[in-house]
Amino acid sequence: MASEVDICNLALGHIGDAAEITSISPPDGSTQAALCKKFYPIARDECLAEFNWGFAMRRQLLAKLSTDAPSGWSFWFSIPNPFLVARAVVAENYDTPVEYKIETNLTHGTVVLSEVDPAEMWYTATISDTTVYPPVFVHGLSWLLASYLALPITREAKILEVAMQQYASTIGKAKALDANQQKLFGTSKADLNLRNYEPSGIKART
């Protein structure tokens, strides 16, 4: 499995740099390692946020905050950790998607607002363990990192352009392969309309 350093060296190779760095945490003293330390976390999180990757997907029952929710919402919850991108909030035995909103609160930080409790969030987590990255994801990430490194190292806009084109191509393949391994979570506009959501307790009485 590729390590962070392997991915960085692959990215450097993409832009024609022959350097072989040995560490980015801390950097090994080279300019290339310092740039990789700066750009690798950004490229990694951007790549993770790009798609609902199966290896980065998490499901967590949200922890309700004890104080009253902001106006217009019945419940609010703390955000899961490590959190990157929300994909859905679900209720009704985890199969009914509901409306939600994520915002920043001065006291509680990032919070999730919802009309249901309990609520479970499906989200993409920040995954730093490269051993769980599929090979084609590693390839895509290396090209995205190459696009960040291209101008600082080569000063060649054409190399940046090629890196972005290669990233689009490889990450598209990665998405297709990942999607084939998942049962996609589909929602309709009606599902996402809270006015159509009816808890099971109410259904049982009607």
C-alpha atoms as one frame of an Amber mdcrd trajectory, in Angstrom:
protein
   0.000   0.000   0.000   1.156   3.519  -0.788   2.279   5.812   2.022   1.972
   9.600   2.105   5.594   9.830   0.954   4.922   7.376  -1.893   1.999   9.506
  -3.073   4.122  12.647  -2.893   6.935  11.044  -4.894   4.406   9.845  -7.451
   3.085  13.402  -7.740   6.610  14.766  -8.184   7.220  12.217 -10.912   4.058
  13.343 -12.699   5.479  16.855 -13.084   8.909  15.637 -14.150  10.750  16.249
 -10.880  13.338  13.541 -10.200  13.515  14.212  -6.457  12.793  11.365  -4.046
  11.686  12.777  -0.721  11.928  10.648   2.411   9.610  12.454   4.846   7.019
  15.213   5.011   6.253  14.959   8.750   8.605  16.619   9.392   9.920  17.582
   5.941  13.294  16.070   5.102  14.833  19.477   4.411  14.177  19.624   0.680
  12.010  22.222  -1.023   9.907  19.415  -2.503   9.169  17.908   0.920   8.208
  21.292   2.349   5.788  21.879  -0.526   4.326  18.380  -0.164   3.760  18.945
   3.558   1.923  22.168   2.680  -0.234  20.836  -0.134  -0.762  17.130   0.594
  -3.473  17.557   3.314  -5.346  20.019   1.110  -5.261  17.725  -1.909  -6.202
  14.693   0.207  -9.273  16.352   1.727 -10.336  17.792  -1.620 -10.105  14.347
  -3.174 -12.031  12.742  -0.307 -14.771  15.381  -0.533 -15.136  14.810  -4.281
 -17.274  11.678  -3.902 -19.094   9.483  -1.402 -16.239   6.966  -1.229 -17.130
   3.670   0.390 -13.832   3.463   2.291 -14.346   6.932   3.788 -18.075   6.654
   4.536 -19.151   6.710   8.169 -22.547   6.464   9.884 -23.002   7.902  13.338
 -25.963   8.513  15.616 -25.783  12.224  16.368 -25.357  13.492  19.941 -28.195
  15.883  20.772 -27.320  19.195  22.411 -29.125  19.820  25.694 -30.079  23.455
  25.088 -32.936  24.644  22.893 -32.286  24.481  19.165 -32.139  27.705  17.121
 -35.383  29.200  15.870 -37.030  27.203  13.110 -35.603  23.831  14.146 -36.722
  21.273  16.718 -33.362  19.617  17.454 -29.682  20.261  17.084 -26.675  17.999
  17.399 -22.897  18.136  17.598 -20.999  17.242  14.437 -19.272  13.831  14.218
 -15.485  13.608  14.386 -13.538  13.291  12.117 -16.041  14.984   9.808 -15.404
  16.237   6.269 -18.613  16.266   4.170 -22.200  15.357   5.075 -23.985  13.032
   2.640 -27.342  12.537   4.382 -29.171  12.637   7.691 -31.525   9.729   8.124
 -34.219   8.582  10.508 -36.978   5.951  10.609 -34.747   2.925  11.124 -31.971
   4.556   9.079 -33.811   4.494   5.760 -35.761   7.766   5.660 -33.693  10.790
   4.554 -34.703  14.048   6.194 -33.995  17.718   5.756 -31.049  19.083   7.725
 -28.718  22.045   7.884 -25.128  22.442   9.027 -24.020  25.748  10.497 -21.520
  27.233  12.931 -22.602  28.214  16.423 -20.536  30.539  18.613 -20.874  28.235
  21.631 -21.007  24.740  20.166 -19.001  25.142  16.975 -20.261  23.256  13.920
 -23.730  21.817  14.539 -26.380  19.831  12.681 -29.972  21.112  12.700 -32.837
  18.674  12.108 -36.501  18.024  12.748 -36.030  14.434  13.927 -34.523  12.794
  16.985 -32.813  10.379  16.991 -30.971  11.211  13.797 -28.060   9.484  12.132
 -25.621  11.196   9.797 -24.023   9.515   6.812 -20.841  11.402   6.023 -17.370
  11.323   4.544 -14.673  11.358   7.186 -11.170  12.761   6.946  -9.160   9.579
   6.416  -5.405   9.985   6.849  -4.611   6.254   6.826  -3.379   5.715   3.283
  -3.431   1.919   3.651  -7.209   1.952   3.115  -7.018   3.969  -0.118  -7.820
   1.925  -3.239  -5.016   2.015  -5.823  -7.005   4.055  -8.337  -7.831   6.617
  -5.612  -4.108   6.869  -4.854  -3.472   7.498  -8.544  -6.104  10.233  -8.680
  -4.851  11.869  -5.485  -1.287  11.893  -6.819  -2.417  13.804  -9.908  -4.351
  16.335  -7.829  -1.301  16.856  -5.628   0.798  17.196  -8.794  -1.453  20.056
  -9.887  -0.701  21.863  -6.620   3.033  21.290  -6.996   3.276  22.112 -10.701
   3.601  25.902 -10.591   5.721  26.227  -7.420   8.236  23.684  -8.750   8.148
  23.922 -12.549   6.633  27.377 -13.222   4.992  25.740 -16.234   1.260  26.372
 -16.675   1.076  23.607 -19.265   2.203  21.034 -16.707  -0.512  22.246 -14.349
  -3.062  21.876 -17.139  -1.952  18.328 -17.920  -2.046  17.398 -14.214  -5.624
  18.627 -13.894  -6.668  16.726 -17.015  -5.092  13.545 -15.696  -6.743  14.064
 -12.322 -10.182  14.401 -13.914  -9.617  11.203 -15.881  -8.258   9.056 -13.052
 -10.693  10.263 -10.401 -13.541   9.501 -12.801 -12.328   5.907 -13.010 -12.013
   5.765  -9.233 -15.604   6.972  -8.783 -16.935   4.397 -11.227 -15.115   1.534
  -9.523 -16.208   2.663  -6.076 -19.836   3.129  -7.139 -19.910  -0.422  -8.473
 -19.121  -1.678  -4.982 -21.850   0.282  -3.261 -25.607   0.232  -3.199 -26.204
   3.848  -4.031 -28.300   5.832  -1.596 -31.075   7.449  -3.671 -33.434  10.165
  -2.541 -36.246  12.013  -4.216 -37.334  15.587  -3.716 -40.363  14.290  -1.839
 -38.142  12.336   0.541 -36.264  15.507   1.394 -39.410  17.486   2.137 -39.918
  17.405   5.881 -43.620  17.947   5.486 -43.812  14.408   4.044 -41.884  12.831
   6.907 -44.110  10.905   9.326 -42.534   9.174  12.335 -43.402   5.541  12.881
 -45.268   6.289  16.110 -47.730   8.457  14.230 -48.085   5.938  11.401 -48.970
   3.245  13.918 -51.920   5.321  15.196 -53.378   5.988  11.730
